[in-house]
């Protein structure tokens, strides 16, 4: 069975970037214990865009859906989370299956 990748594409106004990153940092550890979770990265735009990418990798679509219906929904309180307004002004979810992959010869993943 192939892993699945979910990329949440977030439009974040410049004045909300620090807030978005702070919110993700404060949730450190919230997804790592979820069954089927494999990897997370928050990608900050370097230039020419206001789009952040939230990359997660899962053992299966079912594992991702279980997280969406359980832990993720609880963490966000069903909406913006903790009564706060969202830091992003837009969001889109992209879904992919992993069909090929490569790792360094030593087998190490990026830190």
N, C-alpha and C positions, 0 to 999 in steps of 0.2 A: 504494500500500500504506500502510495506517495504522500509525502507531507504536503500541507497546504500553507500558502502564504497569504496573509491579509495585510493590505496596505491602506491605512486610513489617511486620506489626503485632506489636510486641514488648511484652510485659508485663514491666516493669522495676521491681522493688522500689526504694523511695526510697534505700536504702543502696547500691544498685548503679548509680545514675544516672551519677555521675561516672566510674565505671569503664567503663560502656558508651560514654560520649562519648569518653573517653580512647582506648579501643580503636579506635573509628571514626577518630579524628584520626590515630592511628598508622598507619592503612592508607591515608592520603591518597595518591592517585595509583594505587591498586591496580586500579581499574576504568576509569579515564579513557581508557586506551589500548586497551581492548577494542573489537574491531570491532562496530559497530552501537550502541554506547553513546551516549546523547544527554544524560542529565541525572541528577543525584543530589541528594537533600536528606535530611538527618536532622532530623526534626521532634520537638522536645521538648514534652511536655505542659505547659500553662500552669497549669491547675487542674482538680480534680475527676476526674483519671484517672491511672493509672500506665502508660499506654500511649504508647510512642514509635512513630512511623511512619517507615519507611525507604522513601523514594520513589525509584524509578529509572525512567527512560524509555529505551526501546530502539527501534531501527529496525524490528525484527520479533521475533516469538516465537522464531524460529530463532536469532537473535543472542543472545537471553536464555538459551536452552537451551544454546547453545555455551559461554557464560560459566559457567553453572551446572555443566556437566560438566567444565570445564577449570580456568580461573583461580580461580574461587570455591572449588571443592572443594580445590584445592591450598592456597589461603590459609587455609582453615579446617581443614586437616589431616583432612578427612573428618568432623569433629565440632565440638567447642567451640573448636578452634584452639589450637595451641601447648601442648597439654596442660592448658589452663586450664578451669575450670568456666565455663559460660555466665553472662553478666551478666544475661540475661533469663530469666525463669522460665516464659515461654510465647511461642509464635510462631505466626503464621498468615499465609499469603500470599494477597493479593487480586490479581486480574488484571483489567485493563481495556484496551480499545482506545480510542485517541483518535479521536473522531468530530467534535469541534469544538475550536477553540482560538482564542485571541486574544493579541495582543502589543501593547505600547505603540506608538503611531503611529511613534515613532522606530525601532522594531524592536529596541530594547535589551531584554535579558533581565535579571531581577534579579541583583544582584551576590552 
